[in-house]
Amino acid sequence: MANKSDSSRAYVVGAYRFMVELDGMLVAGFSEVTGLESEVEFEEVAEGGLNQYTHRLPGRVKLQPLVLKRGMTMTNELWNWYSDVMMGTIERKSGSIILYNEKDQEFRRWNFYDAYPTRWSGPDLNASSSEIAVEAIELTHNGFKAR
């Protein structure tokens, strides 16, 4: 039986080592990021004549919003950003979600563009729970690229 070394896992990374960067500044403490997802919509066009085929033609790219979750902190920058949007002042920010490998080296980076918050949710409060207070912010963006 062959011995497996650490090098055999060089392309496998855990989903738990990541950072979020907004406008070039690392934003600490996000515990979860969801929404790294896109989908190419398509249109079905029936072929004329024999009518035996349906062609699928590519259409628009549909993007999901990014949802960032973190424990409540002393700073209020996420709420303030969202509050400004509610008051009509939209400040768009670009950023990155950075995934690290087991040696804390950057493994993959998804850069997103022109994001602004469209939803904020505060913690679920329960006196009998020992869970930490978590806030979430949903960001609508104009696309992302992986590198």
N, C-alpha and C positions, 0 to 999 in steps of 0.2 A: 504494500500500500504506500503510495507516494505521500510525502510530507507536504502539507500546504503551508506556505509562508505568507507573511503579510503582503508581499508583492503580488500574490495571486488575487488579492482583493483591491487592487489599485483603482479599479473603476467602479467600485461600489461605495457609496457614501450614505450616511444616515441623514434623515430629514430634520435633525434636531440641532445642527450647527449652522446658524445663519445670522445675518445682520441685515438691517434695513437702513438705507442711506437716503436722505432727502436733501436735495440741492447740495450735494457734496459733503453733508454732515452726517456721521453715523448717529442714528437714533437708537438709544439703548432700550433693551428689555422687552422686545416683542416676543411673545410666547407662541404665536401662531400667525401664519400668513396663508390666506387662501385666495383663489381667483386667478392664478397663473394659468389662464385657459383662453384659447381662441378657437373659433370654428369658422370654416369657409362655408357659407350658405351656397346652395345650388338651385338651379331652376331646371325642371324637367320639361323637355320639349319632345313631343311625339313626332316620330319620323313619318313623313307622308308616303304615299304609294302603298307599299305592302303593310304598313302599320305594325311591323314586327318588333321595332326597336324604340326605346325611349332614350334620348340623349340627356345626360346630366351636365349642364354647363355651370362653371364656377361663377359665383356672385360676390356679394359683399363679405367682408370679414367681420364677424361678430365677436366682441370682446366682453369678458366678464369683469365686473369691478373687483379691485383688490380689497381684501378685508384684512386689516391689521389688528391684532389683539395683544393687549399687554396688561400687566398689573398696574393699578392706579399708582401714580407717583406724585411727588411734591410739585412737579411742574404741570402746567396747564396748557401747554402749547397745542396739543391736538384739539382740545375743546375751543381754544381761542381761534384756531384756523377755521374750524367748522362754524363757529359763531360769526366770524367775519363773512362767510359765505351766506349764512342766513340773513345777514344785514345787507347783502348785495355787493359786497366787496370780494370778488373772486381772485385769489392769488394762486396761480397754477405753479406747481412744483414738479420737477422731474426727479427721478431717483432710481435706486437699484435695490434689488433683493439679491443678496450675496450668500451663496452656499459654500461652506468650507468642508474639506475632507477631514479625516481623522488626525492629520498632522497639522491642523489649523491653517492649511494653505487654501487659497481661493480655488474652488473647483468649478463653479459656474456662476455667472452673473446675468440677471435679467434686468435690463435698463427699461424703465417705463417713462413716458413722456406726458407733460402737460396735465398732471393730475390735480384734482381738487376734491375735497370731501363732500359727499352727498348724503352721508348718514353717519350718525354717531350714536352709540349706545353705551350707557353706563352699566355699572355692576348690578347683578341680582343680589339683593340684600336679604339675609336670613340670619336671625340671631342664633339659631341652633346649628349653623354651619361653620366649618373650619376652613372653608375655601377662601382664597385670596380674592380681593375685589378686582375685577377685570373690566377694562373699557375696550371698545372696538370702534374703529373708524373705517368707513367704506370709501374708497377712492375711485372715482371715475377717471379714466385716462384715455389718451389718444394712441395707444399701442405700446408694445414692448418688443425688445429684441434680446435674444439670448447670445451670449458670447462666452 
